Amino acid sequence: MTDYNDYFEEVIQAHIAIEQWFAGTASDGALELLLERFSPQFSMVTPGGKQLDFYALSALFKQAGAKKPGFKIHLSELRGLALHAHGATVSYREQQIDGTGVRTERLSTVVFEKQASGALLWRHLQETFCEG
């Protein structure tokens, strides 16, 4: 069985890809590779309470590509919550900093599906803004 470290590494690598996509530093084909990380059944609850499916997430990424020069993401507090043969649930703290220095911080919980191939797909994501 995969341990939590594989899931933590996926969180880190996905956020590197997201940061590069939003900042406009991603290479050609980056959007397709980014979207391959998400299950076709993906669902998300944004910090503002909006619900997204895979198609809405795809549209969001397409629209936001290279629109945030200087954008940075910092991750911390990665924790394993549940681990089983078909996936895991992990949480983490994410700080986003835009090119002007404005910071937002959120706590996130992600449910992963582990495919027969070993690929780890994002199945559900819940984000909540942190105060202060």
Stockholm file with secondary structure:
# STOCKHOLM 1.0

chainA/1-132         MTDYNDYFEEVIQAHIAIEQWFAGTASDGALELLLERFSPQFSMVTPGGKQLDFYALSALFKQAGAKKPGFKIHLSELRGLALHAHGATVSYREQQIDGTGVRTERLSTVVFEKQASGALLWRHLQETFCEG
#=GR chainA/1-132 SS CCCHHHHHHHHHHHHHHHHHHHHTCCCTTHHHHHHTTEEEEEEEECTTSCEEEHHHHHHHHHHHTTCSTTCEEEEEEEEEEEEETTEEEEEEEEEEECTTCCEEEEEEEEEEEECTTSCEEEEEEEEEECCC
#=GC SS_cons         CCCHHHHHHHHHHHHHHHHHHHHTCCCTTHHHHHHTTEEEEEEEECTTSCEEEHHHHHHHHHHHTTCSTTCEEEEEEEEEEEEETTEEEEEEEEEEECTTCCEEEEEEEEEEEECTTSCEEEEEEEEEECCC
//
